[in-house]
Amino acid sequence: MERLGEIMANWLYQSRRELKLLWLRHGSLTTNKLSLYLIVLFGIVPLTLYFIITGHSYSLVQIAGSYLFVVFLFVVTLLLVITWFKSEALFKTNVQGFSFLQLSPSRIDIGYFGFAPEDVENLMKLVNGLPVEQKIVIKETPRNKQSGNVRFLFTFLDLIVRGGIFRLDTQPKESLSRLIMERFMFQNTEINPSTLPSSYSKWCSATQQGSYDEVRKDISKALGIL
């Protein structure tokens, strides 16, 4: 068994190596071409080696049927994989490429955030990658009289986005701004996009210094993720 494991590991290593080289040489490979290479490399080649190594006598019908079955199996499998990843990509276009923690509406402290029922519904759609018709209204807390606080919103997103939003590169930071403009607003007022870059930089600096540690704890508790 150990020897067989070494042989299989070596074969898998060589296969992955060839795929890497193939990808580097043909950086513009389409999905169809890549699928064809995978079928040949992992389907046709191993089956051919099996027929050669076993030494058994097979009829032409058996050989042809085996190849057709393997190709059909790989085509169905690759189609399912492609379909899944395409659907994931479509989900991400609704949230600018971000993925989110799964939240439970029953655990969210609506009073802390001052959320209306439709805000919670839209928040659930956001974290599940679904489009919404209404923006989520953000208040810092219902106790203050501010229409909203963008740094509070950054902290909120930092806690629900997988991997957080701290110190993003230029492109993800632009995606974050689009996400905020498309999905959030303050009470009775839209968020000013021109203030987002400077507010984000100040939020990062303040977060690094621990200025929002208590707020983070409060938000985590109110979201039911603490």
CORKA-V293624 format. One record per pair of residues at least 24 apart in sequence whose C-alpha atoms are under 8 Angstrom apart, sorted by the first residue. I is the first residue (numbers start at 1). J is the second residue. D is the distance in whole Angstrom. If there is no record, write none. Layout:
I | J | D
I | J | D
This chain:
15 | 41 | 8
35 | 78 | 7
39 | 71 | 7
39 | 74 | 6
39 | 75 | 8
43 | 70 | 6
43 | 71 | 7
43 | 74 | 7
44 | 70 | 7
44 | 71 | 8
91 | 129 | 5
91 | 130 | 7
92 | 129 | 6
94 | 129 | 6
94 | 130 | 6
94 | 131 | 6
95 | 126 | 7
95 | 129 | 6
95 | 130 | 8
95 | 179 | 6
96 | 175 | 6
96 | 176 | 7
96 | 178 | 7
96 | 179 | 6
97 | 175 | 8
98 | 161 | 7
98 | 162 | 8
99 | 127 | 7
99 | 129 | 8
99 | 161 | 6
99 | 162 | 6
100 | 127 | 5
100 | 128 | 7
100 | 160 | 6
100 | 161 | 4
100 | 162 | 5
101 | 127 | 7
101 | 160 | 5
101 | 161 | 6
101 | 162 | 6
102 | 127 | 6
102 | 128 | 7
103 | 127 | 7
103 | 223 | 7
103 | 224 | 8
103 | 225 | 8
104 | 224 | 8
107 | 222 | 8
107 | 223 | 6
107 | 224 | 5
108 | 222 | 6
108 | 223 | 5
108 | 224 | 6
109 | 222 | 5
109 | 223 | 6
109 | 224 | 8
110 | 222 | 8
111 | 142 | 7
112 | 141 | 6
112 | 142 | 6
112 | 222 | 7
113 | 138 | 7
113 | 139 | 6
113 | 140 | 7
113 | 141 | 5
113 | 142 | 6
113 | 222 | 8
114 | 138 | 8
114 | 139 | 7
114 | 141 | 6
114 | 142 | 5
126 | 183 | 8
132 | 183 | 8
134 | 183 | 8
135 | 182 | 7
135 | 183 | 5
135 | 184 | 5
135 | 185 | 6
136 | 183 | 6
136 | 184 | 5
136 | 185 | 6
137 | 184 | 6
137 | 185 | 5
137 | 186 | 5
137 | 187 | 6
138 | 184 | 7
138 | 185 | 6
138 | 186 | 5
138 | 187 | 7
139 | 186 | 6
139 | 187 | 7
147 | 186 | 6
147 | 187 | 5
147 | 188 | 7
147 | 189 | 7
148 | 186 | 5
148 | 187 | 6
149 | 186 | 8
150 | 191 | 8
150 | 196 | 8
150 | 199 | 7
151 | 199 | 7
151 | 200 | 7
151 | 203 | 6
154 | 200 | 7
154 | 203 | 7
155 | 212 | 8
155 | 215 | 8
155 | 216 | 7
156 | 216 | 8
156 | 219 | 7
159 | 216 | 8
159 | 220 | 7
166 | 204 | 6
167 | 204 | 7
